[in-house]
Amino acid sequence: MASVHYELIVNILIVIQSCFTIIPDIGKVNGLLLYDGWIYVNIFINFLFFFELLADWIVYGCTKAYQRSMRCWPESINLCLNCLAFALIIKVSADDDMDTPKAFMYSKTIKLLHAIVFFRLTRFITLLYELHSMRVIIETIKNLIGPMNNLLAVMVTILYTFALIGELLFGGQIKTDSEPIIMQDSIPDNYYLCNFNDLVSAMVTLFILMIVNNWYVIVSLCVAIKNGNTLYRLYFMIFYYFGVLIGLNILIAFAIDMYSAVERLETSKLDNENYLIGLSDKRRKESVVF
């Protein structure tokens, strides 16, 4: 299943299948004459890919197949969608009214088959791994999954703590008809949605503040709702210190450091491979001479 020629043929078949997704639209323009055959051909191709998935299950086992081969994930989804599309065709084919099956097939089955083609195209993501820069990025993301869990837990704790404090200070006071907001010309429309009236809204508002997106407008809104008491700005200053200067910067710094480490390892690996290849060529030439 790892044959280079096999993978090339499969990739060409996927590209051809994706290119022919425009046929249903052409068929619709020409009186729905073309998409019948397109549906049956696509279902047949999809069942061919099922045998590939079945071979992976047999060779690697049902559990290890999903760990060793990324293609098993989209093909499993495609198998379910293809069976559903096949069931729809059987159902509408039993209808005596020919107009109803045509309309039903075009509105339902075609969309399912388009979704299958979309999921199948995700197999090409594995080709990105052959590019050095993309391989470094993918490996960085894989290595970040574990450590990032703890760092994200710290960030969620910071957001949750300040969200509760924000609810205590500003909860239920920022509304669409709040007079201080209406009187403030510097506050754009719909910014009343950035409030602390409930936990979810407070978390969203703090996330906006964390990425420093018009934070001064939100601060002005909250200060205005408190009759201009500037002491409430202290709340936002403290959150900026813990949420941005400490929390967010640690996440970014950790990600950059991980990327640098993976890039160094990848560069060292390539250098070692080139050295071994060069050494092998040198030994082969020496053996030919003697």
C-alpha positions as CSV (number, residue, x, y, z in Angstrom):
1,M,0.0,0.0,0.0
2,A,3.0,2.3,0.3
3,S,4.0,1.9,-3.4
4,V,5.0,5.2,-5.0
5,H,3.3,4.3,-8.2
6,Y,0.1,3.4,-6.4
7,E,0.0,6.7,-4.5
8,L,0.6,8.6,-7.8
9,I,-2.3,6.8,-9.5
10,V,-4.6,7.5,-6.5
11,N,-3.6,11.2,-6.4
12,I,-4.3,11.5,-10.1
13,L,-7.7,9.9,-9.6
14,I,-8.5,12.3,-6.8
15,V,-7.6,15.3,-8.9
16,I,-9.7,14.1,-11.8
17,Q,-12.6,13.4,-9.5
18,S,-12.4,16.9,-8.0
19,C,-12.1,18.5,-11.5
20,F,-15.3,16.8,-12.6
21,T,-17.3,18.3,-9.8
22,I,-18.5,21.0,-12.3
23,I,-20.4,18.4,-14.4
24,P,-23.6,18.6,-12.2
25,D,-23.8,22.3,-12.9
26,I,-23.3,21.8,-16.6
27,G,-26.0,19.1,-16.5
28,K,-28.4,21.5,-14.7
29,V,-27.9,24.1,-17.5
30,N,-28.4,21.4,-20.2
31,G,-31.7,20.0,-18.8
32,L,-30.2,17.6,-16.2
33,L,-28.8,15.3,-18.8
34,L,-25.3,14.8,-17.4
35,Y,-25.4,14.4,-13.7
36,D,-27.1,11.0,-13.6
37,G,-24.0,9.3,-14.9
38,W,-21.7,11.5,-12.8
39,I,-23.5,10.3,-9.6
40,Y,-23.1,6.7,-10.4
41,V,-19.4,7.1,-11.5
42,N,-18.6,8.9,-8.3
43,I,-20.3,6.3,-6.1
44,F,-18.4,3.6,-7.9
45,I,-15.1,5.5,-7.4
46,N,-15.9,6.0,-3.7
47,F,-16.5,2.3,-3.2
48,L,-13.1,1.7,-4.8
49,F,-11.6,3.8,-2.1
50,F,-13.5,1.8,0.4
51,F,-11.4,-1.3,-0.6
52,E,-8.3,0.8,0.1
53,L,-9.6,1.6,3.6
54,L,-10.5,-2.1,4.0
55,A,-6.9,-3.1,3.1
56,D,-5.5,-0.7,5.7
57,W,-7.8,-2.2,8.3
58,I,-6.6,-5.7,7.4
59,V,-2.9,-4.9,7.2
60,Y,-2.5,-2.6,10.2
61,G,-5.6,-3.4,12.3
62,C,-8.6,-1.2,12.8
63,T,-7.0,0.8,15.6
64,K,-3.4,1.1,14.3
65,A,-4.6,2.0,10.8
66,Y,-5.8,5.4,12.0
67,Q,-2.5,6.0,13.8
68,R,-0.3,5.0,10.9
69,S,-2.2,6.4,7.9
70,M,-4.0,9.8,7.9
71,R,-6.1,8.8,4.9
72,C,-8.2,6.5,7.0
73,W,-9.9,9.4,8.8
74,P,-11.3,11.2,5.7
75,E,-12.1,7.9,4.0
76,S,-14.1,6.7,7.0
77,I,-16.2,9.8,6.8
78,N,-16.5,9.4,3.1
79,L,-17.7,5.8,3.5
80,C,-20.6,7.0,5.7
81,L,-21.5,9.8,3.3
82,N,-21.2,7.5,0.2
83,C,-23.6,4.9,1.8
84,L,-26.0,7.7,2.6
85,A,-25.8,8.9,-1.0
86,F,-26.3,5.4,-2.3
87,A,-29.4,4.9,-0.1
88,L,-30.9,8.2,-1.4
89,I,-30.5,7.0,-5.0
90,I,-32.1,3.7,-4.2
91,K,-35.0,5.5,-2.5
92,V,-35.6,8.0,-5.3
93,S,-35.2,5.4,-8.0
94,A,-38.2,3.6,-6.7
95,D,-40.4,6.7,-7.2
96,D,-42.6,6.6,-10.3
97,D,-42.5,10.3,-10.7
98,M,-39.4,11.1,-12.7
99,D,-39.2,14.8,-11.9
100,T,-39.2,14.4,-8.1
101,P,-36.1,12.0,-8.2
102,K,-34.2,14.3,-10.4
103,A,-34.8,17.3,-8.2
104,F,-34.2,15.3,-5.0
105,M,-31.0,13.8,-6.4
106,Y,-29.6,17.1,-7.4
107,S,-30.4,18.9,-4.1
108,K,-29.3,16.1,-1.8
109,T,-27.0,13.5,-3.4
110,I,-24.9,16.0,-5.3
111,K,-24.1,17.9,-2.1
112,L,-23.1,14.7,-0.4
113,L,-20.8,13.7,-3.2
114,H,-19.3,17.2,-3.3
115,A,-18.6,16.8,0.5
116,I,-16.9,13.5,-0.2
117,V,-14.6,15.1,-2.8
118,F,-13.8,17.8,-0.3
119,F,-12.9,15.4,2.5
120,R,-10.8,13.3,0.1
121,L,-8.8,16.3,-0.9
122,T,-7.5,16.5,2.6
123,R,-5.3,13.6,1.8
124,F,-3.0,16.0,0.0
125,I,-2.2,17.6,3.4
126,T,0.3,14.7,3.8
127,L,2.2,16.0,0.8
128,L,3.0,19.2,2.6
129,Y,5.1,17.1,5.0
130,E,7.6,16.7,2.1
131,L,8.3,20.4,2.2
132,H,11.0,21.4,4.7
133,S,9.3,24.5,6.0
134,M,5.9,22.9,6.3
135,R,7.4,19.8,7.9
136,V,9.0,22.0,10.6
137,I,5.6,23.7,11.2
138,I,3.7,20.4,11.4
139,E,6.3,19.0,13.8
140,T,6.1,22.1,15.9
141,I,2.4,21.9,16.2
142,K,2.6,18.2,17.2
143,N,5.2,18.9,19.9
144,L,3.2,21.8,21.2
145,I,0.0,19.8,21.9
146,G,1.2,18.3,25.2
147,P,2.9,21.3,26.8
148,M,0.3,23.8,25.5
149,N,-2.4,22.1,27.6
150,N,-0.9,23.3,30.8
151,L,-0.2,26.8,29.5
152,L,-3.8,27.1,28.1
153,A,-5.1,25.9,31.5
154,V,-3.3,28.9,33.1
155,M,-4.7,31.3,30.5
156,V,-8.3,29.9,31.0
157,T,-7.8,30.4,34.8
158,I,-6.7,34.0,34.3
159,L,-9.7,34.7,32.0
160,Y,-12.1,33.0,34.3
161,T,-10.9,34.8,37.4
162,F,-11.0,38.3,35.8
163,A,-14.4,37.4,34.2
164,L,-15.9,36.8,37.6
165,I,-14.4,40.1,38.9
166,G,-15.7,41.9,35.8
167,E,-19.2,40.5,36.4
168,L,-19.0,41.8,40.0
169,L,-17.9,45.3,38.8
170,F,-19.9,45.8,35.6
171,G,-22.4,43.0,35.5
172,G,-25.9,44.0,34.2
173,Q,-25.0,47.6,33.7
174,I,-24.0,47.7,30.0
175,K,-27.2,47.6,28.0
176,T,-28.4,48.9,24.6
177,D,-30.3,51.8,26.2
178,S,-27.7,52.8,28.8
179,E,-27.6,56.6,28.8
180,P,-23.8,56.9,29.4
181,I,-23.2,54.8,26.3
182,I,-25.6,56.7,24.2
183,M,-24.1,60.0,25.2
184,Q,-20.6,58.9,24.4
185,D,-19.9,59.7,20.7
186,S,-16.5,58.0,20.9
187,I,-18.1,54.6,21.5
188,P,-19.1,52.9,18.2
189,D,-22.4,51.1,17.7
190,N,-22.8,47.6,18.9
191,Y,-19.9,47.9,21.3
192,Y,-22.4,47.3,24.1
193,L,-22.1,43.6,23.1
194,C,-18.6,43.8,24.8
195,N,-20.0,43.5,28.3
196,F,-19.7,41.6,31.6
197,N,-23.4,40.7,32.0
198,D,-22.8,37.0,31.9
199,L,-19.8,34.7,32.1
200,V,-19.6,33.9,28.3
201,S,-19.8,37.6,27.4
202,A,-17.2,38.5,30.0
203,M,-14.8,35.8,28.6
204,V,-15.3,37.1,25.0
205,T,-14.7,40.7,26.2
206,L,-11.5,39.7,28.0
207,F,-10.3,37.8,24.9
208,I,-10.8,41.0,22.9
209,L,-8.9,42.9,25.5
210,M,-6.2,40.2,25.5
211,I,-5.5,40.6,21.8
212,V,-5.5,44.4,22.2
213,N,-8.3,45.0,19.8
214,N,-9.7,48.5,20.4
215,W,-9.2,47.9,24.1
216,Y,-9.3,51.7,24.8
217,V,-12.9,51.8,23.5
218,I,-14.0,49.0,25.8
219,V,-12.3,50.7,28.7
220,S,-14.0,54.0,27.9
221,L,-17.3,52.2,27.7
222,C,-16.9,50.6,31.1
223,V,-15.6,53.8,32.7
224,A,-18.5,55.7,31.2
225,I,-21.0,53.3,32.7
226,K,-19.4,54.0,36.1
227,N,-20.0,57.7,35.7
228,G,-16.5,58.4,34.6
229,N,-14.8,56.9,37.7
230,T,-11.2,56.4,36.4
231,L,-10.3,54.0,39.2
232,Y,-12.0,51.2,37.3
233,R,-9.3,51.5,34.7
234,L,-7.1,49.8,37.3
235,Y,-9.0,46.5,36.6
236,F,-8.1,46.6,32.9
237,M,-4.5,47.5,33.7
238,I,-4.1,44.5,36.0
239,F,-5.7,42.2,33.5
240,Y,-3.3,43.6,30.8
241,Y,-0.4,42.7,33.0
242,F,-1.4,39.2,33.8
243,G,-3.3,38.3,30.6
244,V,-1.0,39.9,27.9
245,L,2.4,40.7,29.3
246,I,2.7,37.4,31.2
247,G,0.1,34.9,29.9
248,L,0.0,35.6,26.2
249,N,3.7,36.4,25.8
250,I,4.6,33.1,27.5
251,L,2.5,31.2,25.0
252,I,4.0,33.0,22.1
253,A,7.6,32.7,23.4
254,F,7.1,29.0,24.1
255,A,5.8,28.4,20.5
256,I,8.7,30.4,19.0
257,D,11.2,28.4,21.1
258,M,9.6,25.1,20.1
259,Y,9.8,26.1,16.4
260,S,13.4,27.0,16.7
261,A,14.2,23.7,18.4
262,V,12.4,21.7,15.8
263,E,14.1,23.7,13.0
264,R,17.5,23.0,14.5
265,L,16.8,19.3,14.7
266,E,15.4,19.2,11.2
267,T,18.5,21.0,9.8
268,S,20.8,18.7,11.7
269,K,18.9,15.7,10.4
270,L,19.2,16.9,6.8
271,D,22.9,17.6,7.3
272,N,23.5,14.1,8.6
273,E,21.6,12.6,5.7
274,N,23.6,14.5,3.2
275,Y,26.8,13.6,4.9
276,L,25.9,9.9,4.9
277,I,24.9,10.0,1.3
278,G,28.1,11.8,0.4
279,L,30.2,9.2,2.4
280,S,28.3,6.4,0.7
281,D,29.0,7.8,-2.8
282,K,32.7,8.3,-1.9
283,R,33.0,4.7,-0.7
284,R,31.3,3.4,-3.8
285,K,33.6,5.4,-6.1
286,E,36.7,4.1,-4.1
287,S,35.4,0.5,-4.4
288,V,35.0,1.0,-8.2
289,V,38.6,2.3,-8.6
290,F,40.1,-0.7,-6.6
